[in-house]
Amino acid sequence: MSILTSPLTALPLAPLLVLPFLSSWSTSLNLLFFSLTWTTIAATYSPLQLEAFGPFVVRVLLYLLPSALFLLFDLGVPSLAAQVKSQGEHALPVRAAGGKKKVWRIVGWSVFNVALGLALQAGLEWLVTDVLHFRSLLKIKGSKWSLNHLPNPWSMVQHAVLGLVARNVLQYYIHLYLLHSADGGILSTWHETWQHSVRIPFSFVAAYDHPVCYLLHRFLPLYLPAIAFRFHILTYIFLVAAFSLEELFIYSGYSVLPSTIMLRGMARRTEAHFMSGAEGNFGPLGVLDWVHGTTLGKDVMDDLKAEMDKHDVQERAGKAIDDAGDAANGVAAKMKRRARKRRG
C-alpha cells in the first residue's frame, strides 16, 4: 500500500479515534474503544504510513488551520483584533510584518517548512524500513506481550516528560549559540533576516524561518530525542500536538489565552524576544533563561508565583494540612476513647 494513499484510506478511521472523547460513555468504555481502534489502525497500516499520516493530521488541525483562522480574524476585523492583541494595533500582522505581501510570504514559507519537516520524517522512515529493512525509528506496537499495540502507560508518561525536557533544552542552546551566535555565522544571519524581520510575532511566525534554521530549531529538538529513545508513535503524536498548540498560542500575540499554567508568561517572553532584537528569552518556557540570566522582564519564577497566587495554592495547601491534622486528631481521640472503654 502506497504511503500516498494512507490519508485517504485512514480518514474513515479518524472519527473512531475522536468519538470516545466526544461521547458520554464511561472512562472504561472509552479506553476499550480507543484500544480496539488503535489495534485496528496499527495492524492495518505500515509504520511508514502511521509516522507520515499521524503528525501530518496533528500539524494541520492544531497549527496550520488555527493559525489561518487567527490570521483571517486579524486581517478581517483589525479594529477588533487590536483590542485583544497584547501590543494593540502594532501587533497586527500587516504592520508587524511590514506589508500584506510580506504576510503572505510568511504564510507560504511557514507551510513549506512544516511540510518539509513532515517529509523529512517520512523520508527517514522510508529509508530505514523499506530500503535498509531495519525496524521503525518510532515504536508502533506495545510490549511483545501486548495484543493491542498500546504502549505501557508508565513508559508513555516517562517518554513524554523526557521529550518535553529534551526539546526545551535543545531549543534553548540551538537558539542561543547557533541562531544568535556572537560571531554572526551564516545560521545567525539567516535567522535574523528571516524570522527576526518580523517585529512582533503572529502564529505563522513560529514556523517562518530559513528552512535550515527551522529544521534545527523546531523539528530536530523534538524528533531526535524521539528516535534516540524510540518513543511510541502515540507518545510522539501527543508531543507534536502539545507543541503545535504551544506555538499557535505563544506566537499569536493575543493577550486573551487559554488559562493554562505558564502559557501567558511564555507568550510574553516570546514577544519580548522579538521586540528587544533577541537580547534574551531564548527559550519560551523560561527555565534555562532563568538559570543563565538571559531573562527579559519577569522570569519563570514570577510566573509560577503568579499562578500559585491565582489558584490560592498556598491557602489550599494550608487548609489541606489543617484538615489532615484535624482528621488525625479525631482518629487519635477515638482510639483513646476505645482504650478507656476496654480498661473500664
N, C-alpha and C positions, 0 to 999 in steps of 0.2 A: 504494500500500500504506500503510495507516494505521500511525502510529507505535505505536498501542496493540497492534498485532498482532506487532510486531517481537520482543518477548521470547519469545513462544510459537513463532514460526517459526524463531527463531535457536537455540533450545535444542538441536535435533539437531546443530547445528554446534559446540556447546560442547565435546563430547568430542573432536572433531577437533583442537581447539587444545590440549587438555590431554594427549592421548595421546602426542605425541612426547616430552614431558618425563617421562613415566612409563615409557617404553619403554627397551629396552636397545639400540636402534639406534645407529648411528654418528652423530656430530655432523652430518655432511654430509646423511645421510638425514633427520635431524630438521629441519634447516634447510629442506631441499627440501619436506618435508611441510608445515611451517608456512607456507612461502611460497605453496604451492598453495592451502592452506586459506584464508589471508588474502586471496589473489586472488579466490577464490570469494565470500567474505563481502563484500569491498569492491565487487565487481561486482554483487552481488545486492541489497544494501541501500543505502538513501539515506544521505547524510551525516547527516541528522537522526536516522535510526534508529540509526546507529552511535554518534553522540555521546550519545544518550539511553541506549542499552542497555549500552554498554561500561562507563562509570562506574557505572551502576546495579548491575551484577553485581559489580564490584570492591568497592564500598562495602558491599554486603550480605554478601558472602563474607568480606571481610578486616577489616571493622569491626563491623557490626551483629551478625552471628551470633556471632563470637568474644566480643564484649562481653556478649552474652546468656549465653553459656556460662560466662564468668568470674563473672557476677552470680549465676547458679544455683549455682555452686560456693560462692561466698561466703555465700549465703543457706541453702544446703542443708547444708553441713558447716562452720559458722562456727568451730568449735574447730580444725579442720584448716587452714582458710583463714587464721586469725590467725597460725599458725606460719610462713606464707610471705609475710605482709604485712610490709613494712619497718617499719611503725608498730604492728605487732601488732593486738590487738583494737580499738584506737582507729581503725584504718583500715577496719574492716568497714563496708559501705555503710549499714546501718541506723543505726549510731552516728555515722558521718561526716556523713550527710545530715540526721540529726535525726528519724528515724522511717521506718517502712516506707512510709507513704503518700507521703512526700517522695521516696523512692527510685523509686516508680512514676511520679511526676510527672517526675522527671529522665529516666527511660527514654522516656516519651511525648514530651517536648519534644525529646529528642535525635533520635529517629526522625523527628519532624516537621521539624527543622532540616536533617537530611541529605536528606530528600525535597524540602525547599524549594530547597536548592542544586541538586539534580539537575533539578528542574522549571524553575528559572531558566535553567540552561544550555540545556535543551531548548527553552524558550520563545524565548530569544535566537536560537538556531539556526533555529527555525521562522520567526521574523520576518525574518531575514537571507536565508534561502534560498527559502522558499515565498512570502513576501509581497513582499519587496523584490527578489527574484531576483538577489541577489549571490552570490559564491562562498562556500563554507562558512567559518566562522570558524576551524576547525581543518583542517589539510590531511589529506585522506583518501588520495590517491594519492601515489606517489613522484614521481620526476622525470618530465618529459614523455616521456623515452625509455624509462621503465621499464614493463614489461608486467605486473609482479606487484604493483603498488601498494605496494611496500615502500619505506620511507624510506632515504635514504643513511645507512649505519651511522655515519659520522663526524658528520654533521649531527644524528643522533639523540643521540649522546653529548654534543655541544655544547649542544643544547637541554635535555637532561636536567640538565646541570650548571648552565646558566643558570636553569632553573626552580627548582632547589634553592636557589641563591643568592638569586634574586629573592624567592622565597617567604619565606625566613627573614628577609631584610632588611625586607620589607613587614610581616610579622607583628610583628617587634620594635617598629618605630616606631608602628604602629597600636595595639599593646598598651600601649605606654608613654605615648604622647601623646594618644590618643583614649579608650581604655578605662580608663586610670588617670590622667586629666588632673588637673593641680594645681588647676584651678578647679572641679572636680567637676561637669562638664557632664552632660547627660542620658544620653549613652552610658556615661560612667563610673558613673553611678547605676544604670543597668540592669545593667551588668556586675557591679557589687558586690552587688546584691540578687539576681541570678540565679546566676551561676556561683560567686561567692565566698560564697554562703550555704552551700556545702559546705566543711567544714573540711579534709578530706583526700580527694583525688580517687580515683575508680574509673573504669573505661574509658568508661562512658557520659557522664561529666562533660566529656570533651573536646568533645562536641557540644552540651552543655547550656549555653545562654545565651539572652539575648533574641535573637529571630530577626535583628534588625538587627545586633547585635554579632556573631552567628555568621557572617553573610554577610561582614562587614567583616574579621573576624579569621581565619576558616577558609576560606571559599570564594574570595573575591576575590584574596588573595595568591598563589594558585596559578593561578586562571583568567585573571586579567588578563595576566600575562606570556605565558601560553599563546596567547591570541588576538593579543596585541601582536606577537609574533614568529612567529605562525602555526605552532605546533608540529604535528608529525604526530600523528594520533589515537593511534597506538601509543605514542609518547613520552608523551603526556598520560595515557593509561591506566596506563603504568608509574609515573609520578609519583603518580597517585591511589592506586595500590596501595602504593607506598612510604610515603606519608604516612598512609594508613589504618592500616598496621601500626605506624607510629611512634606515632600517637595511641592505638592499642589498648594498647601496651605501656607507654609512659611515663606514662600516666594510670592504669594498672592498680593501682598501689600494691604490687605484688609485689616482693619482694627477689630472687626467682629469675626471671631474664630470660634470653632468648637471648644467648649470648656474642658480641655484635656490638660493634664499636668504638663507644664513646661512649654506648651505649644506657642503661647503668645510671646514668651521670652525668646524662643528660638526665632520667631518671625522678627522680633525687634532687633536681635543680634544680626540677622541676615541683612536687614535694611541698613543697619549701622555699618556693616562691612562694605556695602556698595557706596553709601553716601560719604564715607570717610576716605574713599580711594584705597581701600584694602589696607588700612592701618592696623587692623586687628579683627577679632571674631572670625577665625579661620575654620571653626567647627560650629555648626548651628546648635549642637547640644550644649556646648559651653564648658564642659568639664576640663578638657585639656587647655582651653584658653585660660581658665582659672588657675590651673596648675602652672602654666608657663608665663602667666602675667600678660597675656595678649588680649584680654577682655576690654571691650569698649563699652562704657556705660555700666549698667547693672550686670552683675555676674550671675552665674548659675546658682550660687548660694542665696542671693537675694530673691531669685525666683522660687527656690524651694521654701524659703521662709514665707514668701507671699502666699504660696499655695497652702502651706500649713495654717497660716492665719485665716485664709479664706474659708477653709474647711474646718476651722476650730480643732485642729488635730491635737494640740496640747490639752485643750479643755476636755476633749472627748477621752484622751488617754488618761487624764487625771480622774475623770469620772469612772472610767472602767476600772482603774486601780482601786478607787474608793469602793465601788460595787463589789469588787473581788474581795477586798478586806472585810466588808460587811458580811458577805457570804461566808467567809472563813470564820469570822467571829460567831456567826449564827450556828455553824456546824460545831464549833468548839463548845458553845453553850449547850447545845443539845446533847453532846457527848458527856458533858459534866452532869447534866440532869439525869441521864440514864445511869451514870455511875453511882450517883447518890441513891437512886431508887434501888439499885442492886444491893448496895450496902445496907439500905434500910430494910 
